[in-house]
Amino acid sequence: MIKAKITGVGKYLPPLVVKNKDIEIMMNTSDEWIQQRTGIQERRWAEPGTTTTGMGAQAALAAIKMPAKTQMMLTLLFLQLKLRLFFPRVRGSPSRRTQT
């Protein structure tokens, strides 16, 4: 059985901070109204073209502050996960599961 353990955690926040005061300008609302109903004081907006995959990769890199060898392993892991999204196992193909 393959075992895994969490060796670090990381996060990535897009750099653009949008406060409720900024939203007041765009919409007919107020900071007080937004906070009262949602509790939100500010939010982060990603730049156009930013993907969740890219943000996840940034968070992973921050989590492990790793040497080059580990970076390659992480790159291969992301590639494997991304390929699974686009090429799921075909129905009827052999499973990698072992029967117990």
N, CA, C and O atoms as CSV, one atom per row, in Angstrom:
chain,resi,resn,atom,element,x,y,z
A,1,MET,N,N,0.834,-1.172,0.000
A,1,MET,CA,C,0.000,0.000,0.000
A,1,MET,C,C,0.890,1.251,0.000
A,1,MET,O,O,1.845,1.344,0.771
A,2,ILE,N,N,0.566,2.202,-0.868
A,2,ILE,CA,C,1.310,3.454,-0.916
A,2,ILE,C,C,0.777,4.367,0.179
A,2,ILE,O,O,-0.432,4.555,0.320
A,3,LYS,N,N,1.690,4.924,0.940
A,3,LYS,CA,C,1.302,5.835,2.010
A,3,LYS,C,C,1.700,7.255,1.626
A,3,LYS,O,O,2.697,7.463,0.935
A,4,ALA,N,N,0.938,8.199,2.063
A,4,ALA,CA,C,1.226,9.604,1.814
A,4,ALA,C,C,1.130,10.367,3.124
A,4,ALA,O,O,0.418,9.958,4.042
A,5,LYS,N,N,1.845,11.468,3.203
A,5,LYS,CA,C,1.741,12.311,4.376
A,5,LYS,C,C,1.833,13.772,3.945
A,5,LYS,O,O,2.455,14.099,2.934
A,6,ILE,N,N,1.222,14.614,4.706
A,6,ILE,CA,C,1.270,16.038,4.433
A,6,ILE,C,C,2.550,16.584,5.057
A,6,ILE,O,O,2.768,16.473,6.263
A,7,THR,N,N,3.391,17.175,4.210
A,7,THR,CA,C,4.664,17.697,4.701
A,7,THR,C,C,4.692,19.220,4.711
A,7,THR,O,O,5.662,19.824,5.168
A,8,GLY,N,N,3.637,19.834,4.212
A,8,GLY,CA,C,3.572,21.289,4.218
A,8,GLY,C,C,2.240,21.750,3.653
A,8,GLY,O,O,1.557,21.000,2.955
A,9,VAL,N,N,1.883,22.966,3.953
A,9,VAL,CA,C,0.679,23.564,3.397
A,9,VAL,C,C,1.059,24.917,2.815
A,9,VAL,O,O,2.010,25.554,3.268
A,10,GLY,N,N,0.324,25.341,1.832
A,10,GLY,CA,C,0.610,26.632,1.219
A,10,GLY,C,C,-0.660,27.259,0.699
A,10,GLY,O,O,-1.705,26.614,0.621
A,11,LYS,N,N,-0.558,28.513,0.347
A,11,LYS,CA,C,-1.710,29.213,-0.211
A,11,LYS,C,C,-1.223,30.176,-1.271
A,11,LYS,O,O,-0.055,30.563,-1.308
A,12,TYR,N,N,-2.146,30.549,-2.126
A,12,TYR,CA,C,-1.872,31.581,-3.117
A,12,TYR,C,C,-3.086,32.490,-3.166
A,12,TYR,O,O,-4.216,32.019,-3.302
A,13,LEU,N,N,-2.861,33.765,-3.057
A,13,LEU,CA,C,-3.929,34.747,-3.170
A,13,LEU,C,C,-3.608,35.664,-4.340
A,13,LEU,O,O,-2.508,36.211,-4.411
A,14,PRO,N,N,-4.550,35.840,-5.257
A,14,PRO,CA,C,-4.303,36.796,-6.339
A,14,PRO,C,C,-3.973,38.167,-5.751
A,14,PRO,O,O,-4.504,38.530,-4.702
A,15,PRO,N,N,-3.112,38.922,-6.407
A,15,PRO,CA,C,-2.644,40.180,-5.831
A,15,PRO,C,C,-3.679,41.311,-5.791
A,15,PRO,O,O,-3.537,42.232,-4.987
A,16,LEU,N,N,-4.706,41.264,-6.629
A,16,LEU,CA,C,-5.673,42.358,-6.702
A,16,LEU,C,C,-6.704,42.261,-5.573
A,16,LEU,O,O,-7.546,41.364,-5.572
A,17,VAL,N,N,-6.632,43.186,-4.615
A,17,VAL,CA,C,-7.561,43.228,-3.487
A,17,VAL,C,C,-8.685,44.201,-3.836
A,17,VAL,O,O,-8.428,45.353,-4.188
A,18,VAL,N,N,-9.925,43.736,-3.738
A,18,VAL,CA,C,-11.093,44.579,-4.002
A,18,VAL,C,C,-11.884,44.679,-2.700
A,18,VAL,O,O,-12.410,43.687,-2.196
A,19,LYS,N,N,-11.952,45.877,-2.179
A,19,LYS,CA,C,-12.667,46.114,-0.921
A,19,LYS,C,C,-14.112,46.497,-1.214
A,19,LYS,O,O,-14.463,46.841,-2.342
A,20,ASN,N,N,-14.931,46.430,-0.189
A,20,ASN,CA,C,-16.338,46.784,-0.349
A,20,ASN,C,C,-16.516,48.217,-0.841
A,20,ASN,O,O,-17.456,48.510,-1.579
A,21,LYS,N,N,-15.621,49.101,-0.438
A,21,LYS,CA,C,-15.689,50.495,-0.910
A,21,LYS,C,C,-15.563,50.553,-2.427
A,21,LYS,O,O,-16.187,51.395,-3.074
A,22,ASP,N,N,-14.752,49.655,-2.996
A,22,ASP,CA,C,-14.605,49.595,-4.451
A,22,ASP,C,C,-15.894,49.095,-5.104
A,22,ASP,O,O,-16.261,49.544,-6.190
A,23,ILE,N,N,-16.570,48.173,-4.440
A,23,ILE,CA,C,-17.828,47.624,-4.953
A,23,ILE,C,C,-18.926,48.691,-4.906
A,23,ILE,O,O,-19.787,48.736,-5.785
A,24,GLU,N,N,-18.897,49.551,-3.877
A,24,GLU,CA,C,-19.884,50.629,-3.765
A,24,GLU,C,C,-19.911,51.487,-5.025
A,24,GLU,O,O,-20.971,51.933,-5.463
A,25,ILE,N,N,-18.743,51.710,-5.595
A,25,ILE,CA,C,-18.635,52.548,-6.793
A,25,ILE,C,C,-19.304,51.870,-7.984
A,25,ILE,O,O,-19.942,52.536,-8.799
A,26,MET,N,N,-19.161,50.548,-8.087
A,26,MET,CA,C,-19.700,49.812,-9.238
A,26,MET,C,C,-21.188,49.515,-9.110
A,26,MET,O,O,-21.888,49.413,-10.118
A,27,MET,N,N,-21.674,49.375,-7.888
A,27,MET,CA,C,-23.066,48.979,-7.668
A,27,MET,C,C,-23.716,49.928,-6.672
A,27,MET,O,O,-23.034,50.640,-5.935
A,28,ASN,N,N,-24.991,49.927,-6.662
A,28,ASN,CA,C,-25.733,50.769,-5.737
A,28,ASN,C,C,-25.870,50.032,-4.405
A,28,ASN,O,O,-26.925,49.477,-4.095
A,29,THR,N,N,-24.788,50.035,-3.622
A,29,THR,CA,C,-24.769,49.322,-2.347
A,29,THR,C,C,-23.814,50.025,-1.403
A,29,THR,O,O,-23.240,51.058,-1.750
A,30,SER,N,N,-23.644,49.478,-0.225
A,30,SER,CA,C,-22.720,50.071,0.750
A,30,SER,C,C,-21.908,48.975,1.429
A,30,SER,O,O,-22.287,47.803,1.439
A,31,ASP,N,N,-20.786,49.393,1.994
A,31,ASP,CA,C,-19.930,48.469,2.741
A,31,ASP,C,C,-20.726,47.829,3.873
A,31,ASP,O,O,-20.620,46.625,4.108
A,32,GLU,N,N,-21.513,48.621,4.563
A,32,GLU,CA,C,-22.318,48.120,5.689
A,32,GLU,C,C,-23.319,47.058,5.225
A,32,GLU,O,O,-23.486,46.031,5.883
A,33,TRP,N,N,-23.978,47.303,4.104
A,33,TRP,CA,C,-24.970,46.362,3.563
A,33,TRP,C,C,-24.305,45.037,3.219
A,33,TRP,O,O,-24.836,43.974,3.542
A,34,ILE,N,N,-23.146,45.092,2.566
A,34,ILE,CA,C,-22.430,43.871,2.170
A,34,ILE,C,C,-21.985,43.089,3.404
A,34,ILE,O,O,-22.205,41.881,3.489
A,35,GLN,N,N,-21.359,43.776,4.358
A,35,GLN,CA,C,-20.863,43.084,5.560
A,35,GLN,C,C,-22.003,42.501,6.388
A,35,GLN,O,O,-21.876,41.408,6.940
A,36,GLN,N,N,-23.100,43.216,6.475
A,36,GLN,CA,C,-24.241,42.750,7.266
A,36,GLN,C,C,-24.802,41.444,6.706
A,36,GLN,O,O,-25.193,40.561,7.469
A,37,ARG,N,N,-24.844,41.318,5.386
A,37,ARG,CA,C,-25.466,40.153,4.765
A,37,ARG,C,C,-24.491,39.011,4.479
A,37,ARG,O,O,-24.889,37.846,4.462
A,38,THR,N,N,-23.216,39.339,4.256
A,38,THR,CA,C,-22.259,38.292,3.869
A,38,THR,C,C,-21.068,38.158,4.805
A,38,THR,O,O,-20.450,37.095,4.869
A,39,GLY,N,N,-20.739,39.213,5.528
A,39,GLY,CA,C,-19.554,39.195,6.378
A,39,GLY,C,C,-18.271,39.491,5.598
A,39,GLY,O,O,-17.185,39.524,6.177
A,40,ILE,N,N,-18.396,39.703,4.300
A,40,ILE,CA,C,-17.216,39.938,3.456
A,40,ILE,C,C,-16.763,41.389,3.583
A,40,ILE,O,O,-17.569,42.314,3.490
A,41,GLN,N,N,-15.447,41.575,3.801
A,41,GLN,CA,C,-14.870,42.910,3.859
A,41,GLN,C,C,-14.030,43.208,2.613
A,41,GLN,O,O,-13.954,44.346,2.150
A,42,GLU,N,N,-13.405,42.157,2.087
A,42,GLU,CA,C,-12.608,42.299,0.871
A,42,GLU,C,C,-12.543,40.964,0.162
A,42,GLU,O,O,-12.812,39.917,0.752
A,43,ARG,N,N,-12.192,41.009,-1.084
A,43,ARG,CA,C,-12.060,39.787,-1.875
A,43,ARG,C,C,-10.846,39.927,-2.774
A,43,ARG,O,O,-10.337,41.030,-2.977
A,44,ARG,N,N,-10.385,38.812,-3.310
A,44,ARG,CA,C,-9.246,38.797,-4.231
A,44,ARG,C,C,-9.752,38.458,-5.625
A,44,ARG,O,O,-10.506,37.502,-5.805
A,45,TRP,N,N,-9.338,39.237,-6.598
A,45,TRP,CA,C,-9.701,38.974,-7.985
A,45,TRP,C,C,-8.454,38.572,-8.737
A,45,TRP,O,O,-7.404,39.203,-8.608
A,46,ALA,N,N,-8.574,37.525,-9.519
A,46,ALA,CA,C,-7.454,37.058,-10.345
A,46,ALA,C,C,-7.406,37.864,-11.632
A,46,ALA,O,O,-8.429,38.333,-12.131
A,47,GLU,N,N,-6.205,38.015,-12.155
A,47,GLU,CA,C,-6.015,38.698,-13.428
A,47,GLU,C,C,-6.595,37.844,-14.549
A,47,GLU,O,O,-6.648,36.621,-14.415
A,48,PRO,N,N,-7.031,38.451,-15.649
A,48,PRO,CA,C,-7.512,37.654,-16.789
A,48,PRO,C,C,-6.436,36.668,-17.238
A,48,PRO,O,O,-5.254,37.006,-17.301
A,49,GLY,N,N,-6.858,35.463,-17.543
A,49,GLY,CA,C,-5.917,34.428,-17.977
A,49,GLY,C,C,-5.370,33.576,-16.846
A,49,GLY,O,O,-4.724,32.558,-17.096
A,50,THR,N,N,-5.618,33.977,-15.599
A,50,THR,CA,C,-5.176,33.188,-14.451
A,50,THR,C,C,-6.099,31.978,-14.318
A,50,THR,O,O,-7.322,32.114,-14.362
A,51,THR,N,N,-5.513,30.807,-14.158
A,51,THR,CA,C,-6.311,29.585,-14.042
A,51,THR,C,C,-6.228,29.027,-12.626
A,51,THR,O,O,-5.312,29.349,-11.870
A,52,THR,N,N,-7.189,28.196,-12.283
A,52,THR,CA,C,-7.147,27.548,-10.973
A,52,THR,C,C,-5.959,26.592,-10.882
A,52,THR,O,O,-5.388,26.402,-9.808
A,53,THR,N,N,-5.593,25.996,-12.008
A,53,THR,CA,C,-4.418,25.124,-12.028
A,53,THR,C,C,-3.169,25.922,-11.693
A,53,THR,O,O,-2.334,25.475,-10.907
A,54,GLY,N,N,-3.041,27.092,-12.281
A,54,GLY,CA,C,-1.887,27.946,-12.010
A,54,GLY,C,C,-1.833,28.400,-10.561
A,54,GLY,O,O,-0.767,28.428,-9.947
A,55,MET,N,N,-2.996,28.756,-10.018
A,55,MET,CA,C,-3.033,29.174,-8.617
A,55,MET,C,C,-2.716,28.003,-7.696
A,55,MET,O,O,-2.043,28.173,-6.679
A,56,GLY,N,N,-3.201,26.815,-8.052
A,56,GLY,CA,C,-2.889,25.624,-7.261
A,56,GLY,C,C,-1.403,25.313,-7.279
A,56,GLY,O,O,-0.829,24.920,-6.263
A,57,ALA,N,N,-0.784,25.490,-8.435
A,57,ALA,CA,C,0.656,25.244,-8.551
A,57,ALA,C,C,1.439,26.236,-7.691
A,57,ALA,O,O,2.409,25.861,-7.034
A,58,GLN,N,N,1.017,27.502,-7.696
A,58,GLN,CA,C,1.683,28.505,-6.857
A,58,GLN,C,C,1.557,28.145,-5.371
A,58,GLN,O,O,2.511,28.293,-4.607
A,59,ALA,N,N,0.392,27.681,-4.979
A,59,ALA,CA,C,0.182,27.290,-3.584
A,59,ALA,C,C,1.042,26.089,-3.223
A,59,ALA,O,O,1.608,26.029,-2.132
A,60,ALA,N,N,1.139,25.139,-4.134
A,60,ALA,CA,C,1.952,23.944,-3.869
A,60,ALA,C,C,3.424,24.313,-3.737
A,60,ALA,O,O,4.122,23.800,-2.863
A,61,LEU,N,N,3.892,25.198,-4.601
A,61,LEU,CA,C,5.290,25.627,-4.507
A,61,LEU,C,C,5.556,26.341,-3.184
A,61,LEU,O,O,6.608,26.160,-2.571
A,62,ALA,N,N,4.610,27.140,-2.760
A,62,ALA,CA,C,4.763,27.827,-1.473
A,62,ALA,C,C,4.750,26.832,-0.318
A,62,ALA,O,O,5.388,27.059,0.711
A,63,ALA,N,N,4.025,25.732,-0.488
A,63,ALA,CA,C,3.889,24.758,0.591
A,63,ALA,C,C,5.182,24.039,0.885
A,63,ALA,O,O,5.468,23.725,2.040
A,64,ILE,N,N,5.944,23.781,-0.106
A,64,ILE,CA,C,7.084,22.906,0.144
A,64,ILE,C,C,8.452,23.532,-0.067
A,64,ILE,O,O,9.461,22.896,0.239
A,65,LYS,N,N,8.524,24.751,-0.579
A,65,LYS,CA,C,9.827,25.435,-0.720
A,65,LYS,C,C,10.917,24.412,-1.032
A,65,LYS,O,O,11.813,24.171,-0.223
A,66,MET,N,N,10.825,23.832,-2.187
A,66,MET,CA,C,11.530,22.594,-2.464
A,66,MET,C,C,12.755,22.707,-3.357
A,66,MET,O,O,12.928,23.695,-4.071
A,67,PRO,N,N,13.599,21.692,-3.310
A,67,PRO,CA,C,14.712,21.617,-4.243
A,67,PRO,C,C,14.211,21.219,-5.637
A,67,PRO,O,O,13.063,20.802,-5.785
A,68,ALA,N,N,15.060,21.346,-6.651
A,68,ALA,CA,C,14.669,21.107,-8.046
A,68,ALA,C,C,14.111,19.699,-8.267
A,68,ALA,O,O,13.157,19.535,-9.027
A,69,LYS,N,N,14.684,18.683,-7.621
A,69,LYS,CA,C,14.212,17.304,-7.806
A,69,LYS,C,C,12.755,17.175,-7.378
A,69,LYS,O,O,11.965,16.534,-8.071
A,70,THR,N,N,12.392,17.768,-6.257
A,70,THR,CA,C,11.020,17.710,-5.779
A,70,THR,C,C,10.093,18.504,-6.683
A,70,THR,O,O,8.941,18.118,-6.881
A,71,GLN,N,N,10.584,19.615,-7.239
A,71,GLN,CA,C,9.776,20.394,-8.173
A,71,GLN,C,C,9.393,19.541,-9.376
A,71,GLN,O,O,8.260,19.614,-9.851
A,72,MET,N,N,10.332,18.730,-9.874
A,72,MET,CA,C,10.044,17.864,-11.012
A,72,MET,C,C,8.978,16.838,-10.632
A,72,MET,O,O,8.076,16.559,-11.422
A,73,MET,N,N,9.077,16.279,-9.438
A,73,MET,CA,C,8.080,15.306,-8.990
A,73,MET,C,C,6.702,15.957,-8.908
A,73,MET,O,O,5.705,15.349,-9.294
A,74,LEU,N,N,6.642,17.194,-8.405
A,74,LEU,CA,C,5.381,17.906,-8.308
A,74,LEU,C,C,4.820,18.206,-9.694
A,74,LEU,O,O,3.614,18.089,-9.912
A,75,THR,N,N,5.674,18.587,-10.623
A,75,THR,CA,C,5.244,18.849,-11.995
A,75,THR,C,C,4.628,17.599,-12.603
A,75,THR,O,O,3.595,17.679,-13.268
A,76,LEU,N,N,5.241,16.461,-12.385
A,76,LEU,CA,C,4.708,15.208,-12.906
A,76,LEU,C,C,3.368,14.870,-12.268
A,76,LEU,O,O,2.476,14.353,-12.939
A,77,LEU,N,N,3.219,15.157,-10.982
A,77,LEU,CA,C,1.947,14.915,-10.306
A,77,LEU,C,C,0.840,15.771,-10.914
A,77,LEU,O,O,-0.247,15.267,-11.194
A,78,PHE,N,N,1.108,17.068,-11.121
A,78,PHE,CA,C,0.107,17.948,-11.724
A,78,PHE,C,C,-0.234,17.500,-13.133
A,78,PHE,O,O,-1.396,17.539,-13.537
A,79,LEU,N,N,0.776,17.075,-13.883
A,79,LEU,CA,C,0.526,16.599,-15.236
A,79,LEU,C,C,-0.389,15.381,-15.205
A,79,LEU,O,O,-1.327,15.283,-15.996
A,80,GLN,N,N,-0.120,14.462,-14.300
A,80,GLN,CA,C,-0.945,13.265,-14.174
A,80,GLN,C,C,-2.390,13.634,-13.827
A,80,GLN,O,O,-3.327,13.091,-14.413
A,81,LEU,N,N,-2.570,14.553,-12.881
A,81,LEU,CA,C,-3.920,14.956,-12.486
A,81,LEU,C,C,-4.645,15.658,-13.619
A,81,LEU,O,O,-5.839,15.440,-13.825
A,82,LYS,N,N,-3.934,16.497,-14.351
A,82,LYS,CA,C,-4.549,17.225,-15.461
A,82,LYS,C,C,-4.935,16.262,-16.579
A,82,LYS,O,O,-6.004,16.405,-17.174
A,83,LEU,N,N,-4.092,15.297,-16.867
A,83,LEU,CA,C,-4.403,14.325,-17.910
A,83,LEU,C,C,-5.640,13.510,-17.538
A,83,LEU,O,O,-6.436,13.162,-18.410
A,84,ARG,N,N,-5.805,13.209,-16.266
A,84,ARG,CA,C,-6.986,12.460,-15.828
A,84,ARG,C,C,-8.268,13.248,-16.081
A,84,ARG,O,O,-9.316,12.663,-16.356
A,85,LEU,N,N,-8.182,14.581,-15.988
A,85,LEU,CA,C,-9.366,15.395,-16.257
A,85,LEU,C,C,-9.787,15.293,-17.720
A,85,LEU,O,O,-10.977,15.246,-18.034
A,86,PHE,N,N,-8.794,15.259,-18.610
A,86,PHE,CA,C,-9.084,15.250,-20.040
A,86,PHE,C,C,-9.222,13.848,-20.620
A,86,PHE,O,O,-9.900,13.662,-21.630
A,87,PHE,N,N,-8.587,12.860,-19.994
A,87,PHE,CA,C,-8.618,11.490,-20.498
A,87,PHE,C,C,-8.986,10.521,-19.378
A,87,PHE,O,O,-8.148,9.746,-18.916
A,88,PRO,N,N,-10.242,10.571,-18.948
A,88,PRO,CA,C,-10.629,9.623,-17.887
A,88,PRO,C,C,-10.555,8.193,-18.404
A,88,PRO,O,O,-10.591,7.946,-19.610
A,89,ARG,N,N,-10.451,7.261,-17.469
A,89,ARG,CA,C,-10.346,5.853,-17.840
A,89,ARG,C,C,-11.558,5.453,-18.675
A,89,ARG,O,O,-12.699,5.736,-18.308
A,90,VAL,N,N,-11.303,4.807,-19.777
A,90,VAL,CA,C,-12.368,4.383,-20.684
A,90,VAL,C,C,-13.130,3.233,-20.060
A,90,VAL,O,O,-12.534,2.335,-19.464
A,91,ARG,N,N,-14.459,3.258,-20.196
A,91,ARG,CA,C,-15.282,2.202,-19.627
A,91,ARG,C,C,-14.890,0.861,-20.237
A,91,ARG,O,O,-14.754,0.736,-21.454
A,92,GLY,N,N,-14.715,-0.116,-19.397
A,92,GLY,CA,C,-14.350,-1.442,-19.867
A,92,GLY,C,C,-12.849,-1.677,-19.923
A,92,GLY,O,O,-12.405,-2.803,-20.144
A,93,SER,N,N,-12.058,-0.614,-19.724
A,93,SER,CA,C,-10.612,-0.805,-19.739
A,93,SER,C,C,-10.173,-1.419,-18.417
A,93,SER,O,O,-10.876,-1.298,-17.414
A,94,PRO,N,N,-9.028,-2.070,-18.408
A,94,PRO,CA,C,-8.582,-2.726,-17.172
A,94,PRO,C,C,-8.387,-1.714,-16.053
A,94,PRO,O,O,-7.877,-0.616,-16.273
A,95,SER,N,N,-8.789,-2.087,-14.883
A,95,SER,CA,C,-8.616,-1.236,-13.710
A,95,SER,C,C,-7.292,-1.546,-13.038
A,95,SER,O,O,-6.790,-2.668,-13.112
A,96,ARG,N,N,-6.734,-0.542,-12.383
A,96,ARG,CA,C,-5.476,-0.762,-11.645
A,96,ARG,C,C,-5.751,-1.285,-10.245
A,96,ARG,O,O,-4.819,-1.638,-9.524
A,97,ARG,N,N,-6.993,-1.337,-9.859
A,97,ARG,CA,C,-7.331,-1.840,-8.532
A,97,ARG,C,C,-7.052,-3.330,-8.452
A,97,ARG,O,O,-7.207,-4.073,-9.420
A,98,THR,N,N,-6.642,-3.729,-7.283
A,98,THR,CA,C,-6.442,-5.166,-7.067
A,98,THR,C,C,-7.650,-5.706,-6.328
A,98,THR,O,O,-8.196,-5.051,-5.441
A,99,GLN,N,N,-8.048,-6.864,-6.689
A,99,GLN,CA,C,-9.203,-7.500,-6.050
A,99,GLN,C,C,-8.758,-8.115,-4.735
A,99,GLN,O,O,-7.760,-8.833,-4.686
A,100,THR,N,N,-9.498,-7.835,-3.669
A,100,THR,CA,C,-9.159,-8.423,-2.358
A,100,THR,C,C,-10.294,-9.266,-1.856
A,100,THR,O,O,-10.202,-9.844,-0.773
